[in-house]
Amino acid sequence: MSQIIEVEWEDASSGSGWREPQELLVDKKYIVTTIGYVVRDDDDYVILVQNFDVGNVSNYMKIPRAYIKSSKVIRRGNKIK
């Protein structure tokens, strides 16, 4: 079985259009929750995928460790290789 984890992390934000500079200083955080199969989990990144078969993965999310607020194991198992 492959390991599945849930990761709560703070995303970056962007926008377009004209704004006053003060509007950009609002301290609004974009907290995202991602659940997936673990490909990598080390000091630099957590990489999760939604789908996999023999030798292939799809719909990946590569989250820098510094962005992660919390994580928990949903199902213990091996990382996808």
C-alpha positions in Angstrom: 0.0 0.0 0.0 1.1 3.6 -0.7 1.2 6.2 2.1 -1.4 8.9 2.0 -1.0 12.2 4.0 -2.9 15.4 4.5 -0.9 18.6 4.3 -2.1 22.1 5.4 0.0 24.8 3.9 0.1 28.5 3.2 -0.2 29.4 -0.5 1.2 32.4 -2.2 -1.3 34.9 -3.7 -1.3 37.1 -6.7 -3.7 39.4 -8.5 -4.2 41.7 -11.4 -5.9 45.0 -12.0 -5.3 48.4 -10.3 -5.1 48.6 -6.5 -3.8 51.0 -4.0 -0.6 49.8 -2.4 -2.2 49.7 1.1 -4.7 47.0 -0.2 -1.7 44.7 -0.7 -0.7 45.0 3.0 -3.8 43.3 4.3 -2.6 40.2 6.3 -4.9 37.6 4.5 -3.5 34.1 4.5 -4.4 31.5 2.0 -4.4 28.2 3.8 -4.8 25.1 1.6 -5.4 21.5 2.5 -4.0 18.8 0.1 -4.4 15.1 0.4 -2.4 12.7 -1.7 -0.1 9.7 -2.2 3.5 10.5 -1.1 6.3 10.5 -3.7 8.8 12.6 -1.6 8.8 13.8 2.0 12.1 15.3 3.2 13.6 18.6 4.6 13.0 20.5 1.3 9.6 19.3 -0.2 6.6 17.2 0.1 5.5 15.9 -3.2 2.0 14.4 -3.4 0.1 12.8 -6.4 -3.5 12.0 -6.9 -3.1 9.1 -9.3 -0.4 6.5 -10.1 0.1 3.3 -12.0 3.2 1.2 -12.9 5.9 3.8 -13.5 3.6 6.9 -13.9 2.0 9.5 -11.8 -0.4 12.4 -12.5 -1.8 15.5 -10.8 1.1 16.3 -8.6 1.6 19.0 -6.0 5.2 19.9 -4.9 4.9 21.9 -1.7 8.0 23.6 -0.2 8.6 22.5 3.4 8.7 26.1 4.6 5.1 26.6 3.4 3.7 23.7 5.5 1.8 24.5 8.7 0.9 20.9 9.6 0.6 17.4 8.2 -0.9 14.0 9.3 -0.7 10.5 8.0 -4.1 9.2 6.7 -2.7 5.8 5.7 0.7 4.4 6.5 2.6 2.7 3.6 5.4 3.2 1.2 6.3 6.2 -0.9 5.6 5.9 -4.6 8.8 5.1 -6.7 
